[in-house]
Amino acid sequence: MDFGDLADHFDGVAAKILSTVETVGRSSNQHELDGVKALQGLFGRPTEKVIIPTRFLLVSDDTDEPVAEDGTLTFYDARLNTPNRSEYRLYYPASVDAMKMAQPGDVVFIAKQTTGGALFIVAPSGSSIAAQLDWLFGTDVLEHHGFSVRSGLESGHDSLGLTAMYLLDKLGIAIEPANDDWLDRILAKFGARFPTSAEFGAFARSTLPDLHPADDPDKVLMAWLEQEEILFRTLERHLATDTLDALYSEGHVDVDRFIEVSLSLHNRRKSRAGKGLENQLIALFDALDVRHTFNPVTENRARPDFIFPGINEYRDPDFLALDLTMLGVKTTCKDRWRQVLSEAKRIEDKHLLTLESPISPAQTDEMQDHRIQLVIPRTLHEPYKPEQREWLMSVGDFISAARERDRRGPMQPSLL
C-alpha cells in the first residue's frame, strides 16, 4: 500500500538528548541548544540570521494530542565576521511550553519541512513516543553524542506505512493516501455517505480478493487495514470538500463552523480506526474458523473485546479457565492498556493486540509484570528492541494459541 515517503514531508531531521543546561529551569536561562554546528546539514551556512516558522510540540504517552504552539527558530553564525571561527546558534522563544516543561534526558526532534517550516518536538526520556519518533525519523538518537542529523532525505528510502501515518497525523502532518481510481466504485456502492465501519471494512476486503488469511494472517490483516484506510480517506476527501467549500463565502470563512467540521473529521477518523481494527479481526477469525465472542459482558458489566472460544464457555464453571483466552484490542496503547486488567477475571493471563510500534521497554516490562502478553502484527516487530521481539507474539502465533486452547464444539456467532 502506498502511503508515500518521509521525504514527501521533510527535507531532513535532527535529534538529540537534552542536557541539564539546555532545559529551561534553575540551570538554564539561555533558550538555545548546544552543539548546533551539526545543524548546518539542515539549515546550511547562512550569511545572516535565518528565521524559521516553527510548530513547537510537547508529546507524551499520557495524552493523545500534543501541546502545540506556533513560533520561530533562529539559526545564525554569531562569528560571521571572524574567518574560520564560526559559532552557530539556534534560539527558540523563551515562552515555549515544550522547553519550559522539558527535563534532562528528554529528546528533542527538529524536522525541517518541505514547506520551509519546521517541527520542534520534545518527547519524555524513555517514553514510547520518543522511541516511535526515533524510529519514524531514523535518527538512532541513543547511538549519538550531541545531534544525530539526517539531511537530504530522498524518496524511496523511508516508505511510510499505516503506523507511520497515525504518528504523523498526531504531529499535524496530513497524509492523504487517497486513491481516486476507487472513488466511482465507492460512490456506486454507498452513495454520498459514510457507511458503517462493518460495511466499509467488508468492502475493503472485497477489493483484495487474492489475499487468503490462512497464508499469512499478519500480512493479510495489515493489508486489509491499509486498504480500508486508503479507501476511507478517498471517500472522506470527496465528501469533506463540498462541506469545507461551503464555509467560504465571498472571501470570508465561518471560523466556528470550520473548527466544528474539523473536529468532527478528526473524531470520526479516530473512532473509525478502532472500529475498523475490531471488524477486520472478526473477519480474520471467522475466515480461519477461530471460535470467539466479540464484546461480551463479563463480571461487573465489563466488556472485553474478544473471548475465546466464547462467552458460553467463559460462563461455564466446568470449563477450565486455562482453556479460555481474552484479547483486548487497541490501535494505540498509551496507558489505556491497564483497562484490560479488570476485564474477564477468570482469565489471569491476558492478551492485548495493538498497532503501536514500538512501545518502550519500561511499558512492556510492566505489561509482563501484570501478565499481559502483547500481540503485534509481525510486520511491526522490527522497531522493537531485540529482547522485546523475543517476547512479542504475532497475530499468527496468537491464533495458534487460541486454537490450541479451544477444546469444544462448532463455531458460535461472533457477535453477542
Secondary structure in CASP SS format (residue, H / E / C, confidence):
PFRMAT SS
TARGET T0000
AUTHOR 0000-0000-0000
METHOD secondary structure of the structure
MODEL  1
M C 1.00
D C 1.00
F C 1.00
G C 1.00
D E 1.00
L H 1.00
A H 1.00
D H 1.00
H C 1.00
F E 1.00
D E 1.00
G E 1.00
V E 1.00
A E 1.00
A E 1.00
K E 1.00
I E 1.00
L C 1.00
S C 1.00
T C 1.00
V C 1.00
E C 1.00
T C 1.00
V C 1.00
G E 1.00
R C 1.00
S C 1.00
S E 1.00
N C 1.00
Q C 1.00
H C 1.00
E E 1.00
L E 1.00
D C 1.00
G C 1.00
V H 1.00
K H 1.00
A H 1.00
L H 1.00
Q H 1.00
G H 1.00
L H 1.00
F H 1.00
G C 1.00
R C 1.00
P C 1.00
T C 1.00
E C 1.00
K C 1.00
V E 1.00
I E 1.00
I E 1.00
P E 1.00
T E 1.00
R E 1.00
F E 1.00
L E 1.00
L E 1.00
V C 1.00
S C 1.00
D C 1.00
D C 1.00
T C 1.00
D C 1.00
E C 1.00
P C 1.00
V E 1.00
A E 1.00
E E 1.00
D E 1.00
G E 1.00
T E 1.00
L E 1.00
T E 1.00
F E 1.00
Y E 1.00
D E 1.00
A C 1.00
R C 1.00
L C 1.00
N C 1.00
T C 1.00
P C 1.00
N C 1.00
R C 1.00
S C 1.00
E C 1.00
Y E 1.00
R E 1.00
L E 1.00
Y E 1.00
Y C 1.00
P C 1.00
A C 1.00
S C 1.00
V C 1.00
D H 1.00
A H 1.00
M H 1.00
K H 1.00
M C 1.00
A C 1.00
Q C 1.00
P C 1.00
G C 1.00
D C 1.00
V E 1.00
V E 1.00
F E 1.00
I E 1.00
A E 1.00
K E 1.00
Q E 1.00
T C 1.00
T C 1.00
G C 1.00
G C 1.00
A E 1.00
L E 1.00
F E 1.00
I E 1.00
V E 1.00
A E 1.00
P C 1.00
S C 1.00
G C 1.00
S C 1.00
S H 1.00
I H 1.00
A H 1.00
A H 1.00
Q H 1.00
L H 1.00
D H 1.00
W H 1.00
L H 1.00
F H 1.00
G C 1.00
T C 1.00
D C 1.00
V H 1.00
L H 1.00
E H 1.00
H C 1.00
H C 1.00
G C 1.00
F C 1.00
S E 1.00
V E 1.00
R E 1.00
S C 1.00
G C 1.00
L C 1.00
E C 1.00
S C 1.00
G C 1.00
H C 1.00
D C 1.00
S E 1.00
L C 1.00
G C 1.00
L H 1.00
T H 1.00
A H 1.00
M H 1.00
Y H 1.00
L H 1.00
L H 1.00
D H 1.00
K H 1.00
L C 1.00
G C 1.00
I C 1.00
A C 1.00
I C 1.00
E C 1.00
P C 1.00
A C 1.00
N C 1.00
D H 1.00
D H 1.00
W H 1.00
L H 1.00
D H 1.00
R H 1.00
I H 1.00
L H 1.00
A H 1.00
K H 1.00
F H 1.00
G C 1.00
A C 1.00
R C 1.00
F C 1.00
P C 1.00
T C 1.00
S H 1.00
A H 1.00
E H 1.00
F H 1.00
G H 1.00
A H 1.00
F H 1.00
A H 1.00
R H 1.00
S H 1.00
T C 1.00
L C 1.00
P C 1.00
D C 1.00
L C 1.00
H C 1.00
P C 1.00
A C 1.00
D C 1.00
D C 1.00
P H 1.00
D H 1.00
K H 1.00
V H 1.00
L H 1.00
M H 1.00
A H 1.00
W H 1.00
L H 1.00
E H 1.00
Q H 1.00
E H 1.00
E H 1.00
I H 1.00
L H 1.00
F H 1.00
R H 1.00
T H 1.00
L H 1.00
E H 1.00
R H 1.00
H H 1.00
L H 1.00
A H 1.00
T H 1.00
D H 1.00
T H 1.00
L H 1.00
D H 1.00
A C 1.00
L C 1.00
Y E 1.00
S E 1.00
E C 1.00
G C 1.00
H E 1.00
V E 1.00
D C 1.00
V H 1.00
D H 1.00
R H 1.00
F H 1.00
I H 1.00
E H 1.00
V H 1.00
S H 1.00
L H 1.00
S H 1.00
L H 1.00
H H 1.00
N H 1.00
R H 1.00
R H 1.00
K H 1.00
S H 1.00
R H 1.00
A H 1.00
G H 1.00
K H 1.00
G H 1.00
L H 1.00
E H 1.00
N H 1.00
Q H 1.00
L H 1.00
I H 1.00
A H 1.00
L H 1.00
F H 1.00
D H 1.00
A H 1.00
L C 1.00
D C 1.00
V C 1.00
R C 1.00
H C 1.00
T E 1.00
F E 1.00
N C 1.00
P C 1.00
V C 1.00
T C 1.00
E H 1.00
N H 1.00
R H 1.00
A C 1.00
R C 1.00
P C 1.00
D C 1.00
F E 1.00
I E 1.00
F E 1.00
P C 1.00
G C 1.00
I H 1.00
N H 1.00
E H 1.00
Y H 1.00
R H 1.00
D C 1.00
P C 1.00
D C 1.00
F C 1.00
L C 1.00
A H 1.00
L H 1.00
D H 1.00
L C 1.00
T E 1.00
M E 1.00
L E 1.00
G E 1.00
V E 1.00
K E 1.00
T C 1.00
T C 1.00
C C 1.00
K C 1.00
D C 1.00
R H 1.00
W H 1.00
R H 1.00
Q H 1.00
V H 1.00
L H 1.00
S H 1.00
E C 1.00
A C 1.00
K C 1.00
R C 1.00
I C 1.00
E C 1.00
D C 1.00
K E 1.00
H E 1.00
L E 1.00
L E 1.00
T E 1.00
L C 1.00
E C 1.00
S C 1.00
P C 1.00
I C 1.00
S C 1.00
P H 1.00
A H 1.00
Q H 1.00
T H 1.00
D H 1.00
E H 1.00
M H 1.00
Q H 1.00
D H 1.00
H C 1.00
R C 1.00
I E 1.00
Q E 1.00
L E 1.00
V E 1.00
I C 1.00
P C 1.00
R H 1.00
T H 1.00
L H 1.00
H C 1.00
E C 1.00
P C 1.00
Y C 1.00
K C 1.00
P H 1.00
E H 1.00
Q H 1.00
R H 1.00
E C 1.00
W C 1.00
L C 1.00
M E 1.00
S C 1.00
V H 1.00
G H 1.00
D H 1.00
F H 1.00
I H 1.00
S H 1.00
A H 1.00
A H 1.00
R H 1.00
E H 1.00
R H 1.00
D C 1.00
R C 1.00
R C 1.00
G C 1.00
P C 1.00
M C 1.00
Q C 1.00
P C 1.00
S C 1.00
L E 1.00
L C 1.00
END
